[in-house]
Amino acid sequence: MVGWTPTLDICCNDGGDNRLCQHWIGKSQDLFTQDLCDSLVWCNPPFEESFVRPLLEKLIRTPNLRALVVLPEWSWKAPLPMLLGRFQHVHCWPQGAYLFTCPRANGRRSYAWPTRWPVHVWQLNTPSDL
């Protein structure tokens, strides 16, 4: 999709059960104090503006960063477009897509439910001289 593979998932649960990369940052770790410089990031954040806005600001300020951020369509319609203006839109799954999984008793994951809205992937490449 973008020509590179993320190696750090920055919005995982504390056990890392929902991570999509080998390296990850759990919920109890303070993401906002982590050095993400030179990282290849995957981010499916909590869909709350109070978290997403500072997250996008941190990513934009981080030098030499590549990030893919997953956001539902409704979460970026209001005040986030000026921040997302720094990102490139790379993909959209339509409403009703099966994207998200949850753990099951057998230790496997299965699709939870279809999305109620379109879900977008945004890419950020920051320069090394920030």
N, C-alpha and C positions, 0 to 999 in steps of 0.2 A: 504494500500500500504506500509506503513512504521511503523505501530504500535503506532503512536501518531498523534494527531490532532493539526495543527497550530492554534494559537490564535491571532497572530498579522500579518497583511498584511502590508508590509513596502513600497510598491510602488503603492500607490493609487492616484487617482485624488484628488483635494482639497476637494470636497464634499463627498468623500468616496463612491460614487455611484458604483464604480467598485470593491469594497472590497469583499474579500471572507472570512473574519474573523470578529469577533465582534469588535476587536480593530484594529486600522489602523493608518498609517502615510501618510499624504497627500504630494503632490508634493511641496507645498510651505514650508513645514517644512523641516529643514535641516536634512535629514536622517543620514548624516555622523557625526552629533553631538549627536545623540540619543544614550542612553545607552540600548543596546539590550541584556545585560547579563541576563541569565536565561530565555530567550524568546524561544517560539516555533513559528518560522517565516515561512510565506508563502511569496514568492517574485516572481513576474512576472515583471521584470524590463524593462525599455526602452532598446530596443535591439541595443545599441550603445556601442562600446568598451570603449569609454571615460567615460561611466557611469559604465559599468559592471565590468571592472578591479578594480577600487577602491572599488566597492561594495563587490566583492568577497574577496578582501584583508581585508576589515572591518569585514566581517563575520568570516573569518579564525582567526582573532585576538581577537574575542569576546569570553570570557570564558563562559562555560556552556550554549552553544547555540545549538539549533537544528533548521535547516533551510532546506526548500525545495525551490529550485531556478529553474525557468522555463526559458530555453534558446532554441532558434532555432538552428538547427544544424550548420548553417553557421557562427553563432556568436562566436563559441568557437573553430573553426578549426585552426585559426592562432596563436596568442600569448597566448591564455588562457589555453591550456592544462596543463601547469605547475601549475596553480592555481587550476584547476579542478581536478588535481591529489589528492587533499585533500578531494574531494567529492566522494560519491558513486553514480553511475548511477542507478536510480530506475525505470525509465519508459521512453518509447518513443512512441509518437503518430506519425503515418505515415503522409507523405505529403498528403494533401487533407482532413485531419480531420477537423471537425467543433469544434473549441475550444473556440474561442474568441467571446464575445458578445458586443453589443452596446445598449445604451438606445434608446427607441422608444418614439414617441409622447404620447402614452397611459401610459407611466410610467413603462412599462415592458421592459425587455431586450430580445433581440433575437440574434441568431447566425449571425455574420457579413459576413463571407466568409470562404471558406476552406483555410487551410494553404498552402502556396506555398513551404514548406520545412518540413522535420521532426522536431518535437518539443520534447525536452528532459526535464526530471525532474532530478535534481541532489540533493542529500541529504548531509548535513554536520552535524556532531555531534562534537562539540569542547569539550575538557576536561575542568574540572572546575578549573584546576590549571595553566592556562595560565598566 
